Amino acid sequence: MTDKFRLDGAVALVTGGRRGLGHAFARALASAGARVAISSRSSEECSVAVEAMRADGLEISSVTGDVTSYADVEAMVKDVERLYGPVDVLVNNAGIVEHLPSLDVSPESWRSVLSVNLDGLWYCCQVVGRSMTARNHGVIINIGSISGMIVNRPQWQPAYNASKAAVHQLTRSLAAEWAGHNVRVNALALGYVHTEMSPDPTDPEEIQRWVTDVPMQRMATPGEVAPAVVFLASEASSFMTGSVIVLDGGYTLW
Ligand SMILES: NC(=O)c1ccc[n+]([C@@H]2O[C@H](COP(=O)([O-])OP(=O)(O)OC[C@H]3O[C@@H](n4cnc5c(N)ncnc54)[C@H](O)[C@@H]3O)[C@@H](O)[C@H]2O)c1
């Protein structure tokens, strides 16, 4: 039964995998037997994460690329193919957030959030999806957010919220289109997880909301949500496509 969660020999690419959630996803996939490439905008950025995971006996390498550049994404995917072979599992994790009230969001700020969270994710889906549909095999996991479903408080983040809602709908759209090619596409709508992206946990106003609005009364750790990516990447979820799995300690219940 647990064999269904194994990923032995599978090739996985995790964008933005040097820290935070991406690091935890990479570690979980490699622990399940995958050969994992993590991407970042510079190879130095990845070296600490790669060394830490290799020290634990995991099969990890790094590739370089800014997901907002189509040329970078194409080169990055070719690098993974050279290292390990074609990508079987793509985790679109790279993302950024800006907390600003709508009337203060400049065109540049709007574009920067949408270009990483939506354009970059789309580029990776299209480039990897081309090879997956040709091979009739593959799994794509898009890292969405509860922000694509509700409006967070107290911080305002209109561009981020819009980008994650678009990620959820793009997930469904690609899932329907590529199901006939045996390519599954799902998303994880995460609640608050302690990472560099999350706010200062000692800030009384933010913590008030970020914790007390959660029925479980706490934020998650990257390590405890990472197994969901293994589930989505593996045969354990073989009949699942187009789903947006909510993993939020109950946040969206209230
Ligand atoms: N932390 C949370 O509470 C939370 C909640 C819901 C969803 N998420 C999502 O999870 C994902 C990871 O977030 P995190 O909390 O680990 O944040 P993080 O800031 O720690 O990590 C984001 C990663 O993306 C990379 N990145 C950013 N722009 C990039 C670009 N242009 N090209 C390549 N890489 C780029 C960064 O270098 C970093 O490694 C994001 O998509 C985020 O929206 C996070």
The ligand as an SDF file (V2000), in Angstrom:
LIG
                    3D

 44 48  0  0  0  0  0  0  0  0999 V2000
    4.3520   30.6060    3.2810 N   0  0  0  0  0  0  0  0  0  0  0  0
    3.0450   30.6020    3.1930 C   0  0  0  0  0  0  0  0  0  0  0  0
    2.3410   30.8490    4.1810 O   0  0  0  0  0  0  0  0  0  0  0  0
    2.3790   30.2570    1.8910 C   0  0  0  0  0  0  0  0  0  0  0  0
    0.9920   30.0690    1.8930 C   0  0  0  0  0  0  0  0  0  0  0  0
    0.3490   29.7330    0.7180 C   0  0  0  0  0  0  0  0  0  0  0  0
    1.0840   29.5770   -0.4350 C   0  0  0  0  0  0  0  0  0  0  0  0
    2.4240   29.7690   -0.4280 N   0  0  0  0  0  0  0  0  0  0  0  0
    3.1440   29.5960   -1.6900 C   0  0  0  0  0  0  0  0  0  0  0  0
    4.1880   28.6750   -1.5420 O   0  0  0  0  0  0  0  0  0  0  0  0
    5.2440   28.9780   -2.4700 C   0  0  0  0  0  0  0  0  0  0  0  0
    6.5720   29.0510   -1.7200 C   0  0  0  0  0  0  0  0  0  0  0  0
    6.4830   30.0820   -0.7580 O   0  0  0  0  0  0  0  0  0  0  0  0
    7.4620   30.2100    0.4990 P   0  0  0  0  0  0  0  0  0  0  0  0
    6.6200   30.6020    1.6360 O   0  0  0  0  0  0  0  0  0  0  0  0
    8.3550   29.0360    0.6030 O   0  0  0  0  0  0  0  0  0  0  0  0
    8.2660   31.5190    0.0700 O   0  0  0  0  0  0  0  0  0  0  0  0
    9.8190   31.8350   -0.0430 P   0  0  0  0  0  0  0  0  0  0  0  0
    9.9080   33.2870   -0.3220 O   0  0  0  0  0  0  0  0  0  0  0  0
   10.5620   31.2780    1.1260 O   0  0  0  0  0  0  0  0  0  0  0  0
   10.2550   30.9880   -1.3260 O   0  0  0  0  0  0  0  0  0  0  0  0
    9.9260   31.4020   -2.6310 C   0  0  0  0  0  0  0  0  0  0  0  0
   10.9820   30.8520   -3.5620 C   0  0  0  0  0  0  0  0  0  0  0  0
   10.6790   31.3080   -4.9040 O   0  0  0  0  0  0  0  0  0  0  0  0
   11.8810   31.7650   -5.4900 C   0  0  0  0  0  0  0  0  0  0  0  0
   11.5970   32.7510   -6.5420 N   0  0  0  0  0  0  0  0  0  0  0  0
   11.0000   33.9540   -6.4140 C   0  0  0  0  0  0  0  0  0  0  0  0
   10.9580   34.5940   -7.5980 N   0  0  0  0  0  0  0  0  0  0  0  0
   11.5350   33.7460   -8.5030 C   0  0  0  0  0  0  0  0  0  0  0  0
   11.7950   33.8150   -9.9010 C   0  0  0  0  0  0  0  0  0  0  0  0
   11.4690   34.9070  -10.6050 N   0  0  0  0  0  0  0  0  0  0  0  0
   12.3910   32.7610  -10.5090 N   0  0  0  0  0  0  0  0  0  0  0  0
   12.7570   31.6610   -9.7970 C   0  0  0  0  0  0  0  0  0  0  0  0
   12.5380   31.5440   -8.4690 N   0  0  0  0  0  0  0  0  0  0  0  0
   11.9410   32.5720   -7.8330 C   0  0  0  0  0  0  0  0  0  0  0  0
   12.6790   32.3750   -4.3250 C   0  0  0  0  0  0  0  0  0  0  0  0
   14.0480   32.4890   -4.6300 O   0  0  0  0  0  0  0  0  0  0  0  0
   12.3870   31.3600   -3.2220 C   0  0  0  0  0  0  0  0  0  0  0  0
   13.3100   30.2870   -3.2950 O   0  0  0  0  0  0  0  0  0  0  0  0
    4.8380   30.2920   -3.1540 C   0  0  0  0  0  0  0  0  0  0  0  0
    4.2450   30.0060   -4.3940 O   0  0  0  0  0  0  0  0  0  0  0  0
    3.8120   30.8580   -2.1930 C   0  0  0  0  0  0  0  0  0  0  0  0
    2.9010   31.7220   -2.8280 O   0  0  0  0  0  0  0  0  0  0  0  0
    3.1010   30.1160    0.7020 C   0  0  0  0  0  0  0  0  0  0  0  0
  1  2  1  0
  2  3  2  0
  2  4  1  0
  4  5  1  0
  4 44  2  0
  5  6  2  0
  6  7  1  0
  7  8  2  0
  8  9  1  0
  8 44  1  0
  9 10  1  0
  9 42  1  0
 10 11  1  0
 11 12  1  0
 11 40  1  0
 12 13  1  0
 13 14  1  0
 14 15  2  0
 14 16  1  0
 14 17  1  0
 17 18  1  0
 18 19  2  0
 18 20  1  0
 18 21  1  0
 21 22  1  0
 22 23  1  0
 23 24  1  0
 23 38  1  0
 24 25  1  0
 25 26  1  0
 25 36  1  0
 26 27  1  0
 26 35  1  0
 27 28  2  0
 28 29  1  0
 29 30  1  0
 29 35  2  0
 30 31  1  0
 30 32  2  0
 32 33  1  0
 33 34  2  0
 34 35  1  0
 36 37  1  0
 36 38  1  0
 38 39  1  0
 40 41  1  0
 40 42  1  0
 42 43  1  0
M  CHG  2   8   1  16  -1
M  END
$$$$
